[in-house]
Amino acid sequence: MVTIWVSDYILNTVGYVLYKRGILKHNLTKNELPVDEKGVLNTTCTSSTCFGFLVPQVATVHPNASVELEMIASSYPTASISAAGFRGNFAGLINLSARLANGSLAPMFKTKVSVTVSLTASLNNTVLKATITDLSSTIEVTDSKIGKIPDAVLNAAFKLISKIFIIPKLNAIGEKGISIPSIKDVRFTNTKLAMDNHCVHITTDVQYSPSETLRFEARNRPM
């Protein structure tokens, strides 16, 4: 039997390194969304829900445009592990702009964001899966070029978007899971995952079945 231990110290170290190397940033545009969901970032709604519906000032100032989000981590993410699951904390800045019909980018407003996510993990054979159980945030507008935007409006918008879009998408990814790295001629069986305070451990039996037969030949030593 083999046991692998992973502590939240390891996860926090990875988060710190990614942050220090400037990797934790991303620009989100409608081009990254599935075809049937590109309208979510529109300022003028073409479907039942869009950004302009959630934040009306965006639709008034920049109609018929799409919203782009520049997301940057402001500190390194932290994680904690308990018997109940994983809990992660993220803090960052989101700068929102409107991509106009002529192709230009019009800055709209900037925000400070803190997000807390809770999830559970499970093993299906050798596939590690995850399910988000809670996603909450606090959003504060730090600068606006389209007039005053109440923080409560953005927090309510994020809560709605999380419920109908973010959580289902992340859970779909989590359901696909990540396969435990395989080793040639080695098979993992009876794999189990257990959560504990500040660590998670995976236990598995290992079967080795060489694909080639090993042959040993006796040689006479020279006299």
C-alpha positions in Angstrom: 0.0 0.0 0.0 1.1 3.5 -0.8 -0.1 6.7 1.0 0.3 10.2 -0.4 -0.1 13.1 2.0 -0.8 16.7 0.9 -0.9 19.5 3.4 -2.5 22.9 3.0 1.0 24.3 3.5 1.9 22.8 0.1 -1.2 24.4 -1.5 -0.4 27.7 0.1 3.2 27.5 -1.1 2.0 26.9 -4.7 -0.4 29.8 -4.5 2.4 32.1 -3.2 4.8 31.1 -6.0 2.1 31.6 -8.7 1.3 35.0 -7.3 4.9 36.1 -7.1 5.6 35.0 -10.7 2.6 37.1 -11.9 0.7 34.2 -13.2 -2.6 34.9 -11.3 -4.1 37.3 -13.8 -6.5 36.9 -16.7 -8.6 38.9 -19.1 -12.1 37.6 -19.6 -13.9 38.4 -22.8 -17.0 37.0 -24.5 -14.8 35.1 -27.0 -14.0 32.6 -24.2 -17.6 31.8 -23.5 -19.6 29.1 -25.3 -21.6 30.2 -28.3 -24.9 30.0 -26.5 -23.6 32.0 -23.5 -21.6 34.9 -25.2 -24.6 37.2 -24.5 -23.9 37.1 -20.8 -21.3 39.8 -21.1 -23.4 42.0 -23.4 -24.4 45.5 -22.2 -27.7 45.3 -24.2 -29.5 42.0 -23.6 -30.1 39.6 -26.5 -31.2 36.8 -24.1 -32.9 36.6 -20.7 -29.8 37.7 -18.7 -26.9 40.0 -19.5 -24.5 42.3 -17.7 -26.4 45.3 -18.8 -29.5 44.0 -17.1 -27.7 43.4 -13.8 -25.9 46.8 -13.9 -28.3 49.2 -15.8 -25.7 52.0 -15.9 -23.5 49.9 -18.1 -26.4 49.5 -20.7 -27.2 53.2 -20.5 -23.7 54.6 -21.0 -22.4 51.9 -23.5 -25.3 50.2 -25.3 -24.6 47.4 -27.8 -21.2 46.7 -26.4 -19.6 43.8 -24.5 -18.0 43.8 -21.1 -14.4 42.7 -20.7 -12.8 42.0 -17.3 -9.2 42.4 -16.4 -8.6 40.3 -13.3 -5.4 40.5 -11.2 -4.7 38.9 -7.9 -3.8 41.5 -5.2 -2.3 38.9 -2.8 -1.6 35.2 -2.9 -4.5 32.8 -2.5 -4.7 30.8 0.7 -6.3 27.4 1.3 -7.2 25.3 4.3 -8.2 21.7 4.6 -10.5 20.1 7.2 -12.5 17.0 7.5 -15.4 18.9 5.9 -13.4 19.8 2.7 -11.4 22.5 1.2 -11.7 26.2 1.7 -10.0 28.8 -0.5 -9.7 32.6 -0.1 -8.8 34.9 -3.0 -8.4 38.6 -3.2 -7.9 40.7 -6.4 -8.7 43.7 -8.5 -11.2 43.6 -11.5 -11.1 46.4 -14.0 -14.2 46.4 -16.2 -14.3 48.0 -19.7 -16.7 48.0 -22.6 -15.6 46.8 -26.0 -17.4 49.2 -28.4 -18.8 48.5 -31.8 -15.8 50.3 -33.4 -13.4 48.0 -31.6 -12.1 50.5 -29.0 -12.1 49.8 -25.3 -13.8 52.2 -22.9 -12.9 51.9 -19.2 -16.0 51.8 -17.0 -15.1 51.0 -13.4 -12.7 49.3 -11.0 -13.4 47.0 -8.1 -11.7 45.3 -5.2 -12.9 41.7 -4.8 -12.5 39.0 -2.1 -13.9 35.5 -2.8 -14.3 32.5 -0.5 -15.0 29.1 -2.0 -15.7 25.9 -0.2 -15.6 22.5 -2.0 -15.5 18.8 -1.3 -13.3 16.3 -3.1 -13.8 12.6 -3.9 -12.0 9.8 -5.8 -13.7 7.7 -8.5 -11.2 5.0 -9.1 -8.2 7.1 -10.0 -10.0 10.3 -11.0 -10.0 13.1 -8.5 -13.3 15.1 -8.6 -14.5 18.2 -6.8 -17.8 19.9 -6.1 -18.3 23.5 -5.0 -20.6 23.8 -2.0 -20.4 27.5 -1.4 -19.1 30.6 -3.3 -19.3 34.0 -1.7 -17.8 37.3 -2.4 -17.4 40.9 -1.3 -17.1 43.5 -4.0 -16.2 47.2 -3.6 -16.1 49.8 -6.3 -12.9 51.9 -6.1 -13.3 54.1 -9.2 -16.0 54.7 -11.8 -16.2 56.6 -15.0 -19.9 55.9 -15.5 -21.3 57.3 -12.3 -21.9 55.9 -8.9 -22.5 52.1 -8.8 -23.7 50.8 -5.4 -21.6 48.0 -4.0 -24.9 46.2 -3.2 -25.8 46.0 -6.9 -22.5 44.4 -7.8 -22.7 41.9 -4.9 -26.2 40.9 -5.9 -25.2 40.6 -9.5 -22.2 38.4 -8.6 -24.5 36.2 -6.4 -26.9 35.7 -9.3 -24.2 35.0 -11.9 -22.5 32.6 -9.5 -25.8 30.7 -9.1 -26.7 30.4 -12.7 -23.3 30.4 -14.4 -20.1 30.2 -12.4 -20.9 27.4 -9.9 -22.5 25.1 -12.6 -19.6 25.6 -14.9 -17.0 25.0 -12.2 -18.8 21.9 -11.0 -19.0 20.6 -14.6 -15.2 20.8 -14.7 -14.9 19.3 -11.2 -17.1 16.4 -12.3 -14.7 15.5 -15.2 -12.0 15.5 -12.6 -8.2 15.0 -12.9 -6.7 11.6 -13.3 -3.9 10.6 -10.9 -0.7 10.5 -12.9 0.0 7.0 -14.2 3.2 5.1 -14.3 4.1 2.6 -16.9 3.3 -1.0 -16.0 1.9 0.2 -12.6 -1.8 -0.1 -11.7 -3.5 1.6 -8.8 -6.3 -0.3 -7.1 -8.5 0.3 -4.0 -7.7 4.0 -4.1 -9.3 6.0 -1.3 -9.2 9.7 -0.3 -9.7 11.0 3.2 -9.8 14.6 4.6 -8.3 15.6 7.9 -7.3 18.8 9.6 -4.7 20.6 7.4 -4.1 17.6 5.1 -5.6 15.2 2.7 -4.3 11.7 2.2 -4.7 9.2 -0.7 -4.1 5.5 -0.1 -3.8 2.9 -2.8 -2.7 -0.6 -3.5 -0.1 -0.9 -6.3 0.1 -3.7 -8.8 3.2 -4.0 -11.0 2.8 -5.9 -14.3 5.8 -5.5 -16.5 5.0 -5.4 -20.2 8.2 -7.2 -21.0 9.6 -10.3 -19.5 12.8 -9.8 -17.6 15.5 -12.4 -18.4 18.6 -13.0 -16.4 21.5 -14.8 -18.0 24.3 -16.5 -16.1 27.8 -15.6 -17.4 31.0 -17.4 -16.6 33.5 -15.3 -14.9 36.9 -15.2 -16.6 39.5 -17.2 -14.7 
